[in-house]
């Protein structure tokens, strides 16, 4: 039986990295035979020493295409973890995990240079979309955006991927002293909408506590 390919090129920071660690931990724990294609910029994964085979590569379209051409018959399935389907058609089932909505919904306040980078990423994602058989997203909003932006998108599956730390385990209390939203800020993650909802709650005389994590250089700090 040929191994599964976990293509993690272009994945090296923030929340997607946490999801990738969870996936790899689970695959290793269950003894799944797989090969990891790792971005050279990525830090060491939690289970990396236990992964059967790790190929470290520069994240470039040319190098990725060369890899797929050379190894197109070496895998039983392919899972792309960083939004971008394979650059060439494959004869095996391909699933692409899509998590960065900024690629499809480019904020108007981005600089021209930054917009240009995302326009290119958007174009390539749409161009190669026919090379994936299915998509995995975490929310209904992601699914709706994907189907609206990429023509003929049919097989989209919602699989929220997260791990609740033992320290957060239910201690029997029925009441909580607030709400917690953990995540790096980006246009597509809903921070702005969440804060707007809190403004509406305040206008209606409700003031629940919100615990929000942000980077120290982000706009929510004052």
Buried (B, 14 or more C-beta within 10 A) or exposed (E): EEBBBBBBBBBBEBBBBBBBBBBBBEBBEEEEEBBBBBBEEBEEBEBBEEBEEBEEBEBEEEEBEEBBEEBBEEBEBBBBBBBBBBBEEBEBBBBBBBBBBBBBBBEEEBEEEEBEEBBEBBEBBBEBBEBBBEBBBBBEBBBEBBBEBBEEBEEBEEEEBEEEEEEEEEEEEEEEEEEEBEBBBBBBBBBEEEEEEBEEEEEEEEEEEBEBEBEEEEEEEE
